[in-house]
């Protein structure tokens, strides 16, 4: 019983870290943008009106948590979200927030 709780506690800590990463409005906005369309840093910077260095920093953190992936198209690095669970989680949270936070 103690070992099972220990494992559950570990998952709770990991879930808390995930919510902390997703709880940042800028990162959430960036993830929401990438759910809709894969983009380069310069495209994201233009769409969100952020400095490219800020976009790169946020993407680096999201990659650390395996929330964002990248692939190269020639000289350009394209970032994308391809985890259906993350996409569903974000869509559900946004939908629910609209219902409860009036």
Residue pairs with C-beta under 8 A, 6 or more apart in sequence:
17 65
18 65
21 27
21 61
21 62
21 65
21 67
22 28
22 31
22 89
22 90
22 93
26 50
26 54
26 58
27 58
27 61
27 62
28 90
29 48
30 44
30 48
30 55
30 58
30 59
30 62
31 62
31 67
31 68
31 81
31 86
31 90
32 90
32 94
33 39
33 44
33 47
33 48
34 44
34 68
34 79
34 80
34 81
35 81
35 87
35 90
35 91
38 78
38 79
38 80
39 47
39 78
39 79
39 80
40 76
40 77
40 78
40 79
41 52
41 55
41 56
41 59
41 77
41 79
42 52
44 50
44 55
44 59
44 79
45 51
45 52
45 54
45 55
48 55
59 68
59 70
59 79
62 68
63 69
63 70
66 83
67 81
67 83
67 86
68 79
68 80
68 81
69 79
69 80
69 81
69 82
70 77
70 78
70 79
70 80
71 77
71 78
71 80
72 78
81 87
